[in-house]
Amino acid sequence: MNPLGLFVLAVVSLTDVPLSVLGRSELACPVCRHAFMTVVSAQANTRGGVDRDLFARALGPQPVYYQISTCPKCGYSGYLADFDPAVILPPDVRNQVLKEPRLPLPAEFTPQSDPRELDAANRYNLAITCYHWRQKSDEALAWLHLRASWVARDKGAILPRDGRLARVMKYIERWRPRLRPNENQLDVEMKLTTRVAEALATGQFNRYQKPYVELALALILRRHGENCRAQPMLDRLVAYERFSDPLRQGIQRMRESVTKEREHQIAAARHFESALWANQVSGSNRASARYVLGELCRRLGRDDEALQWFDKALNDPTLAVELRTWALQQRVWCQSPGEG
């Protein structure tokens, strides 16, 4: 991965915590009975920060990339539990997977392929299709779309190497607050964006520096899925003529990744809302589902809906303390979105 996409982790010492580790697990497909090895996250951490929509970013491989497995023969996809030997699929589902309409797999992805050869975004899309065919609950589809949105976010927060942008990123590190023990990396980076935005607003950069500083700011915001703030900058900067062609192409890919993330967020919000109104969310998940729905609405620019769902979450006595704190913070943001 390009270092420009990783610069925000620079303050975390790799000796502080073990890196996330990958392992392998043998699975048997419940559709075609093909046996294959899949890659799983055997050890994880959250030292990369936890975004307000619960995306826990790790140092090392991101566990969310390896939560979905795909049979390399027929394309059947899902969590490890979906490959449990006790899973029995109806004949119509097996027919949809194997015959019509079938699941689309790249021609080069064969039964002998390494699972890592199939892009994580493709695996999530296949799993979503399988969940629809299996008529899984709205809640299950909501969490699946939410995790797919995290993959789109993480994959979209990368730009190609550029000397000027790298120098700007190094320069703005002077405004980064110190990461204290047990502090969320996200909070540090959001404080950094506030300070950089203030420096831009007070004219601390000349007209040649300003576009690169704006791009660095947009990259940090994009990394955390704060797309309502990042996208206007990306839309403007993609046409900046002084940027190199590779950099403009990278900005365009980032803009496209925002669209992909938004599609999954819209679907996740729709399924969460359906499940909550139908009282189909399990009791242990209900408070967090209300909170996440509020956060999804906020990220989609639907502030009035966000406030309603944050209030429903806050009125639930089972809401986790950390989510309660975040809901209160995000309520303030929804009421004054132009600040911060």
KELOFI-843541 format. One line per 5 residues: number of its first residue (from 1); their letters; for each residue x, y, z of C-alpha. Coordinates in Angstrom, 2 decimals. Example, Ala and Ser with C-alpha at 12.3 -4.5 7.8 and 13.67 -1.06 7.14 Angstrom:
BEGIN
1) AS) 12.30 -4.50 7.80  13.67 -1.06 7.14 $
***
This chain:
BEGIN
1) MNPLG) 0.00 0.00 0.00  1.26 3.48 -0.83  2.77 5.29 2.17  0.62 8.35 1.46  -2.37 6.35 2.55 $
6) LFVLA) -0.64 5.35 5.79  0.89 8.60 6.97  -1.78 9.10 9.63  -0.54 6.04 11.50  2.97 7.33 11.85 $
11) VVSLT) 2.61 8.33 15.50  1.78 4.79 16.62  4.81 2.71 17.46  4.70 -0.76 16.00  6.15 -2.05 19.26 $
16) DVPLS) 3.12 -0.84 21.21  0.86 -3.69 20.19  1.10 -6.85 18.10  0.13 -6.43 14.47  -3.05 -8.11 13.26 $
21) VLGRS) -2.19 -11.56 11.95  -3.73 -13.67 9.19  -4.29 -17.41 9.33  -5.90 -20.08 7.18  -8.98 -22.18 7.68 $
26) ELACP) -10.31 -25.07 5.63  -13.92 -24.78 4.54  -16.38 -26.91 2.60  -18.89 -25.09 0.40  -22.50 -25.95 1.36 $
31) VCRHA) -23.56 -25.41 -2.27  -21.07 -27.33 -4.43  -19.22 -29.25 -1.65  -15.87 -27.94 -2.91  -13.22 -27.91 -0.15 $
36) FMTVV) -10.87 -24.93 -0.07  -8.59 -22.94 2.19  -9.64 -19.43 3.16  -7.74 -16.60 4.79  -9.01 -15.37 8.17 $
41) SAQAN) -7.91 -12.79 10.71  -6.36 -14.82 13.53  -5.34 -11.85 15.67  -6.58 -8.26 15.52  -6.12 -4.89 17.21 $
46) TRGGV) -7.79 -1.49 16.94  -4.76 0.78 17.26  -5.47 2.39 13.88  -8.52 4.06 15.44  -12.26 3.40 15.57 $
51) DRDLF) -14.44 5.52 13.28  -17.78 6.67 14.65  -19.64 4.12 12.50  -17.70 1.37 14.34  -15.03 0.66 11.69 $
56) ARALG) -12.16 -0.53 13.90  -8.96 -0.02 11.94  -5.99 -2.25 12.83  -2.25 -2.00 12.53  -1.36 -4.68 10.01 $
61) PQPVY) -3.95 -6.42 7.82  -7.48 -5.08 8.23  -9.70 -7.86 9.70  -12.77 -6.58 7.81  -11.12 -7.68 4.54 $
66) YQIST) -11.08 -11.30 5.72  -14.49 -11.68 7.36  -16.07 -12.85 4.10  -14.98 -16.06 2.38  -15.81 -17.10 -1.19 $
71) CPKCG) -15.90 -20.58 -2.66  -13.52 -20.37 -5.64  -15.59 -22.94 -7.55  -19.17 -21.61 -7.39  -18.77 -18.18 -5.75 $
76) YSGYL) -20.98 -18.86 -2.71  -19.90 -16.28 -0.11  -20.48 -15.40 3.51  -19.04 -15.33 6.99  -17.35 -18.42 8.39 $
81) ADFDP) -20.65 -19.37 10.06  -22.27 -19.51 6.62  -19.94 -22.40 5.78  -20.77 -24.36 8.91  -21.50 -28.04 8.07 $
86) AVILP) -24.88 -27.60 9.76  -25.93 -25.02 7.14  -28.50 -26.54 4.77  -29.46 -24.43 1.77  -32.83 -24.82 0.00 $
91) PDVRN) -32.75 -26.26 -3.54  -33.81 -22.94 -5.07  -30.80 -21.16 -3.51  -28.42 -23.85 -4.75  -29.97 -23.52 -8.21 $
96) QVLKE) -29.49 -19.74 -8.19  -25.82 -20.13 -7.23  -24.98 -23.00 -9.61  -27.28 -22.53 -12.60  -29.40 -19.42 -12.94 $
101) PRLPL) -28.52 -16.60 -12.64  -25.25 -17.92 -11.08  -22.67 -15.84 -9.29  -20.20 -13.81 -11.38  -16.56 -14.76 -10.84 $
106) PAEFT) -13.54 -13.43 -12.77  -12.39 -15.84 -15.47  -8.95 -16.05 -13.92  -10.37 -17.00 -10.50  -10.44 -20.79 -10.62 $
111) PQSDP) -11.19 -23.52 -8.03  -7.45 -23.69 -7.38  -7.05 -19.93 -6.80  -5.83 -18.40 -3.57  -8.83 -16.65 -1.90 $
116) RELDA) -6.78 -13.46 -1.61  -6.79 -13.18 -5.41  -10.44 -12.09 -5.26  -10.86 -8.48 -4.22  -12.57 -8.01 -0.84 $
121) ANRYN) -15.16 -5.69 -2.38  -16.13 -8.46 -4.80  -16.42 -10.96 -1.96  -18.76 -8.66 -0.06  -20.90 -8.08 -3.16 $
126) LAITC) -21.16 -11.85 -3.67  -22.11 -12.34 -0.02  -24.79 -9.66 -0.28  -26.26 -11.44 -3.30  -26.21 -14.76 -1.45 $
131) YHWRQ) -27.90 -13.17 1.57  -30.68 -11.81 -0.64  -31.18 -15.22 -2.26  -31.22 -16.86 1.16  -33.75 -14.26 2.34 $
136) KSDEA) -31.61 -13.34 5.32  -32.96 -10.75 7.75  -32.77 -6.99 7.23  -30.48 -6.79 10.24  -28.03 -9.29 8.73 $
141) LAWLH) -28.01 -7.41 5.41  -27.55 -4.11 7.23  -24.38 -5.22 9.04  -23.06 -6.81 5.83  -23.54 -3.59 3.85 $
146) LRASW) -21.98 -1.59 6.68  -18.83 -3.72 6.59  -18.73 -3.47 2.79  -18.80 0.33 3.17  -15.74 0.11 5.42 $
151) VARDK) -13.86 -1.80 2.72  -14.77 0.83 0.12  -13.56 3.54 2.51  -10.26 1.89 3.31  -9.51 1.06 -0.32 $
156) GAILP) -10.39 4.61 -1.36  -8.10 6.44 1.08  -4.93 6.05 -0.99  -3.20 8.37 -3.45  -0.15 7.75 -5.67 $
161) RDGRL) 3.27 8.98 -4.67  3.75 12.72 -5.05  6.70 14.62 -3.64  4.88 17.87 -2.91  1.97 16.14 -1.23 $
166) ARVMK) 4.37 14.09 0.91  6.16 17.26 2.02  2.86 18.93 2.89  1.79 15.91 4.92  5.05 16.00 6.82 $
171) YIERW) 4.61 19.75 7.41  1.08 19.55 8.81  2.17 16.93 11.33  3.19 19.90 13.50  -0.52 20.43 14.27 $
176) RPRLR) -1.17 16.84 15.31  -2.04 16.44 19.01  -0.16 13.79 20.93  -1.82 10.37 21.03  -2.28 9.51 24.69 $
181) PNENQ) -2.56 5.94 26.04  -5.94 4.39 25.27  -6.98 7.39 23.17  -8.81 6.82 19.89  -6.59 7.57 16.90 $
186) LDVEM) -9.64 9.01 15.13  -10.00 11.80 17.69  -6.38 12.83 17.20  -6.75 12.94 13.44  -10.03 14.88 13.56 $
191) KLTTR) -8.36 17.49 15.79  -5.58 17.65 13.20  -8.11 18.34 10.42  -9.63 21.17 12.49  -6.23 22.81 12.96 $
196) VAEAL) -5.31 22.41 9.29  -8.68 23.86 8.23  -8.08 26.83 10.54  -4.63 27.38 9.01  -6.17 27.34 5.53 $
201) ATGQF) -8.92 29.76 6.55  -6.43 32.22 8.04  -4.32 32.28 4.87  -1.20 30.57 6.17  -0.43 29.01 2.76 $
206) NRYQK) 0.27 30.63 -0.60  -1.72 29.83 -3.74  0.73 27.13 -4.79  0.75 25.38 -1.42  -2.98 25.65 -0.76 $
211) PYVEL) -4.21 22.92 -3.19  -1.78 20.37 -1.73  -2.79 21.26 1.83  -6.47 20.95 0.85  -5.74 17.57 -0.71 $
216) ALALI) -3.95 16.39 2.44  -6.96 17.52 4.48  -9.36 15.76 2.09  -7.30 12.57 2.33  -7.54 12.47 6.13 $
221) LRRHG) -11.28 13.14 6.02  -11.75 10.52 3.30  -9.80 8.00 5.37  -12.43 8.29 8.09  -15.43 8.42 5.76 $
226) ENCRA) -16.23 12.07 6.49  -17.26 12.40 2.88  -19.66 15.33 3.23  -16.57 17.42 4.02  -14.08 15.62 1.79 $
231) QPMLD) -16.08 15.30 -1.43  -16.47 19.04 -2.25  -12.69 19.43 -1.98  -12.05 16.37 -4.13  -14.56 17.56 -6.74 $
236) RLVAY) -12.73 20.87 -6.97  -9.18 19.52 -6.81  -9.59 16.83 -9.49  -9.43 19.58 -12.12  -6.39 21.38 -10.66 $
241) ERFSD) -3.98 21.63 -13.59  -0.77 21.81 -11.55  -1.34 18.34 -10.15  0.37 15.51 -12.03  -1.78 13.22 -14.16 $
246) PLRQG) -1.29 10.26 -11.76  -2.38 12.44 -8.84  -5.51 13.66 -10.64  -6.31 10.07 -11.58  -5.87 9.07 -7.95 $
251) IQRMR) -8.26 11.82 -6.86  -10.79 10.57 -9.41  -10.51 7.03 -8.04  -11.03 8.42 -4.56  -14.20 10.21 -5.72 $
256) ESVTK) -15.46 6.95 -7.23  -14.76 5.14 -3.96  -16.94 7.68 -2.15  -19.80 6.72 -4.48  -19.28 3.02 -3.73 $
261) EREHQ) -19.16 3.62 0.01  -22.29 5.75 -0.17  -24.20 3.02 -2.03  -23.47 0.54 0.76  -24.29 3.12 3.44 $
266) IAAAR) -27.66 3.85 1.84  -28.45 0.13 1.69  -27.27 -0.41 5.28  -29.43 2.47 6.52  -32.46 1.13 4.65 $
271) HFESA) -32.07 -2.36 6.11  -31.37 -1.08 9.64  -34.47 1.10 9.51  -36.66 -1.74 8.22  -35.37 -4.10 10.89 $
276) LWANQ) -35.82 -1.58 13.70  -39.33 -0.52 12.71  -40.33 -4.18 12.41  -38.79 -4.87 15.84  -36.62 -7.57 14.27 $
281) VSGSN) -33.29 -6.52 15.77  -32.14 -8.74 18.61  -32.29 -7.09 22.02  -28.52 -7.07 22.49  -28.05 -5.25 19.16 $
286) RASAR) -31.01 -2.85 19.24  -29.32 0.09 20.95  -26.17 -0.12 18.83  -28.26 -0.51 15.64  -30.14 2.70 16.48 $
291) YVLGE) -26.86 4.48 17.08  -25.30 3.19 13.85  -28.40 4.17 11.87  -28.11 7.69 13.29  -24.44 7.79 12.30 $
296) LCRRL) -25.17 6.51 8.80  -27.82 9.19 8.34  -25.32 11.82 9.50  -22.70 10.61 7.04  -25.29 10.68 4.26 $
301) GRDDE) -26.21 14.28 5.03  -29.62 13.38 6.49  -29.15 15.31 9.73  -32.81 15.46 10.82  -33.10 11.67 10.61 $
306) ALQWF) -29.75 11.30 12.34  -30.96 13.36 15.31  -34.07 11.21 15.64  -32.11 7.95 15.71  -29.43 9.32 18.02 $
311) DKALN) -32.21 10.31 20.42  -33.75 6.83 20.21  -30.35 5.32 20.97  -29.76 7.71 23.89  -33.15 6.82 25.35 $
316) DPTLA) -32.16 3.15 25.42  -30.58 2.33 28.83  -28.64 -0.57 27.29  -26.60 1.69 24.98  -22.89 1.17 25.62 $
321) VELRT) -21.15 4.03 27.44  -18.78 4.77 24.56  -21.62 4.84 22.02  -23.59 7.13 24.32  -20.66 9.55 24.39 $
326) WALQQ) -20.34 9.42 20.62  -24.08 9.88 20.06  -24.03 13.04 22.18  -21.03 14.34 20.23  -22.58 13.55 16.86 $
331) RVWCQ) -25.86 15.21 17.84  -23.93 18.45 18.32  -22.30 17.99 14.91  -25.69 17.50 13.23  -26.99 20.70 14.83 $
336) SPGEG) -23.95 22.73 13.69  -22.54 20.89 10.62  -20.64 23.91 9.39  -18.39 23.99 12.42  -15.44 21.87 13.53 $
***
